Amino acid sequence: MTQPRHGSDESIAGSADDAGAAATLDADNANAVRTMVANLSDEDVVRIYEMTGGAGLVADLAATQMEKRNLDY
């Protein structure tokens, strides 16, 4: 399995995904999505990371949670 990407919270707003398409979240929406991911079960966090292929803003949020929870799937 691929390793989680490690990004800072600041990279969420105004960054682009790996495919090159612009993907941005303003600070309020980034905080809302971060909170939603933080409240998911361990299994759901891993599922979100896998569904995104480990790329993009949501994958970065999931990877951050995986690191905080010491999840290594």
C-alpha positions as CSV (number, residue, x, y, z in Angstrom):
1,M,0.0,0.0,0.0
2,T,1.1,3.5,-0.6
3,Q,2.3,5.7,2.3
4,P,0.1,8.6,3.4
5,R,1.2,12.0,2.0
6,H,2.1,14.4,4.6
7,G,1.0,18.0,4.2
8,S,0.5,20.9,6.4
9,D,-3.0,22.3,7.1
10,E,-1.9,25.5,5.3
11,S,-1.5,23.6,2.0
12,I,-5.2,22.7,1.9
13,A,-6.4,26.1,0.9
14,G,-5.3,27.3,-2.5
15,S,-3.4,24.1,-3.6
16,A,-3.9,22.0,-6.7
17,D,-4.4,18.3,-6.9
18,D,-1.9,15.9,-8.5
19,A,-3.8,15.8,-11.8
20,G,-3.1,19.5,-12.3
21,A,-6.7,20.7,-12.0
22,A,-7.2,23.6,-9.6
23,A,-8.8,22.5,-6.4
24,T,-9.2,25.0,-3.6
25,L,-11.0,25.3,-0.4
26,D,-11.4,28.5,1.5
27,A,-10.3,28.5,5.1
28,D,-13.9,27.9,6.5
29,N,-14.6,25.0,4.1
30,A,-11.1,23.5,4.8
31,N,-11.9,23.6,8.5
32,A,-15.3,22.0,8.0
33,V,-13.9,19.1,5.9
34,R,-11.0,18.6,8.3
35,T,-13.5,18.3,11.2
36,M,-15.6,15.8,9.3
37,V,-12.6,13.6,8.5
38,A,-11.5,13.9,12.1
39,N,-14.8,12.5,13.3
40,L,-14.7,9.4,11.0
41,S,-13.9,6.0,12.3
42,D,-10.4,4.6,11.6
43,E,-11.8,2.3,8.9
44,D,-13.6,5.2,7.2
45,V,-10.5,7.4,7.3
46,V,-8.5,4.6,5.6
47,R,-11.4,4.0,3.1
48,I,-11.4,7.7,2.2
49,Y,-7.6,7.7,1.6
50,E,-7.9,4.6,-0.6
51,M,-10.9,6.0,-2.5
52,T,-9.0,9.1,-3.5
53,G,-5.9,7.1,-4.6
54,G,-3.9,9.0,-2.0
55,A,-4.0,12.1,-4.2
56,G,-5.6,15.5,-3.6
57,L,-6.9,17.7,-0.8
58,V,-9.2,15.1,0.8
59,A,-6.5,12.4,0.7
60,D,-4.1,14.8,2.5
61,L,-6.7,15.3,5.2
62,A,-7.2,11.6,5.5
63,A,-3.4,11.0,5.6
64,T,-3.1,13.5,8.4
65,Q,-5.6,11.6,10.4
66,M,-4.0,8.3,9.6
67,E,-0.7,9.7,10.9
68,K,-2.3,11.2,14.1
69,R,-4.0,7.8,14.8
70,N,-0.9,5.8,13.9
71,L,-2.9,3.9,11.2
72,D,-0.8,1.8,8.9
73,Y,-3.0,-0.1,6.5
